[in-house]
Amino acid sequence: MESTQFIYILDLIGCAASAAAAAMLAKRVGLDFLGAVMIAAIGAIGGGTCRDLLINRHPLFWLKDLNYLTLTSTIAILVQIFYYTVDKYLDRPIRLFDAIGLSAFSIIGFQAALTKGLPYPMVILMGIVTAVNGGILRDIICGQIPLVLRKEIYISCVIIGGIVYLTLLQLGVGEWIRNSIVMATIFLLRMLAIYRRWNLPDISLPKKE
């Protein structure tokens, strides 16, 4: 299997996890099933859409590949139907698949930026946009403070992964090995952050008495 095919499969897995998490949130805040379908799509493909619009990449990836909207819509409807049966069982699997998706989304963002000849800081930024903007849009529409803007180690994983990616690129490491190392780095950092409950430090000066 080629590296691009492997990443595409992981991208779909990440989209499925993002869609499931978004559909569950939609249910919790009282949206109907059509609202859940829309929120699931926004959560899953919103980041990639923002990236493509920013770098003027057309047509948008989900317009030429119907697998994305088919997958997110199916996941959203299934979650709505079986919500009360599966709600308590989905948290851990979704976190696992979300970490996989974070890794795949990040690399896709890096690669898209490189094909447009963007400078390296923008390459990392496009990885961040691809990985997190969908979740930010999802949470804002549902009236929540975006998860990635809280203390959780999330964006930091993408930044570190981007630095590793560009370092390996400069060293001439092959695409398959480079992508595998970067995906493993981002995935492991995210899983460690979840299970060890790592958070970014509070950099505020001490409160005056």
N, C-alpha and C positions, 0 to 999 in steps of 0.2 A: 504493500500500500504506500502511495506517495505521501509526502508530508502534507501537501495541500488537502488531499482527501481526508487524512487523519484529522486535521484541524477542522475541516468542514463538519465531520461527524461530531466532534467535540463541541463545535459551535451550535449545532442543533440540540445537543444534550443541554448545553447552557441555556439556550432559548427555552427549552422545555421546563427547566428548573425555574427560570425567571418568570415564565408564564404562569406556572403553578403558584409561585409565591405571590404574584400580582393578583391572580384570581382569588386566592384565599384572603388577601387584604381587601379586595373589592367586596367579598361576601361579608367580612367583618364590619365594614363601614356602611353596609346596607344597599349596595348597588344591585341592580337586577342582572340577569345573565348576559344581556347585551352590553351593559356597562362593564361586566367582568371580561367579556371578550375584547373590548376596546382597551381596557387597562392591561390585560395580559399581553396584547400586541405592543402597547407602548413600553411596558417593562422589558419585553424581550428584544425588540428591534429598535427601540428609541435611540439607544446609544449609537448604533451603527448608522442610523438615519442622520443624526446630528453630525456625525463625522463626515459622511458623504456630502452633506450640504456645505459644510465648512471648507472642504477641500475641492469642491466642485466636481464630484465624481458621479457621473450619470451613465445609465439609469440607476436609480437606487436599487440596492441588491435584492430587496424583497419584491420589487416590481418584476424582475426577470426570473426569480426563483420562487414559485408559489409554495414550496415546501415550508417556508417560514410562517406565512399566514395560516396555512392549513394546520400546521403543528400547534401554533399558539391558540387558534380558535378551538381546536379539538381538546387541548389540555384545559382551557378555560371552562368549556361546557362540562367536561368530566368532573372537574373540581366542584362546579356548582351542583351537579347531580349527587355526587357522593361526599359532599363536604362534611356532613355530620358523622359519616362513617370513617373517613380517613384523616380528619383534621389532627387528631392527637398522634398520628403515626408519621406524619409527613415532615415534621420539623427537621429532624436529623438528616434524612435523605436529601431534602431540599438544600440544606447547608452544604452537603457534600457535592451535589451537582452544581450548586451555585459557585463553589470554588473551582470546579472544572470549567464552568462557563467563564468565570473571571479570567482564567488563564488563556482560554481560547480567544475570548473577546479582545484581550490585551494584545496578543500577537497579531490578530487580524488588523487591529488599529495601527500597530507599528508598521506592518507590511504595506498597508494602504498609504500611509504617509510617506514611506520611502519611495513608493512607485511614483509619487508626485514630486519627488525631489526636495522635500521639506527639510529644513535644518534639524539636527538631532533633538534639541529641546522640544520642537513641535512634534517630532515622532513620538516622544514619550507622552506629550499632551494628547495626541490623537488616540493613543492607547488608553489613556484615562477616560477620555470622552466616550470611546466605544464601550468601555467596561462599566461605567457608572452612570452615564446620563439617563439611560432608560429607567433605572431605579429611582433617580432623583425626580424625574417627571412623574413616575408612578406615585411616589409618596406625596408629592405636592398636590396632584389632582385629588388624592384621597384624604387630603387635609392632615398629613403627617409630616413631622420633621424628618427630612431624608436620612436614612440610616447611615449612608456614607459620609454625612457631614457631622456625625456625632463622634464620640471618642474611639470608635472601633478602628482597628488596623485594617483598612480596606484599600484606600487610594495608595497608601504607602507600599503595599504589595506590588502594585502596578509600576510605581516609580522605580523600585528596586529591580523588578523584572525588566523594565526598559533599559536600565543601566547595564544589566547583565547582557541583554540582547545586543545592544550597540557595541559593547566590548567584544563579544564573540564575533560580531560582524566585522569589526576592525581587524581581528586576529585571523580572519579568513576561515572560520569554522563553517562546515557545511550546513545547509539549511535544515536537514532532518535533525542532526545533532543539536544545532543551535536552538531550534524550536522545542525540542524535547527537554533540554536543560532549562530553558526559560519557563516552560509550562510547569515543570517540576518545582522550580524555585517559587513561582507565584502560588501554586497550589499548596505547597508545604507551609509557606509563610501564612497563608490565609487559614489553613486548618490549625496551625499552632496558635494563631491569634484567637481562634474560636475556643479551643479546648483549654488553653492556658489563660484565657481572658485577658489578653494583652490589650492595653488601651494607650492612646497617645497621652503624654503627660500634660498637665495643666501648667502653662507657662506664665500665668498671671502672678504678679507680685503679691506677697502676703497682704491680707486685708488688715487695714489699720484698725486698732481697737478704739 
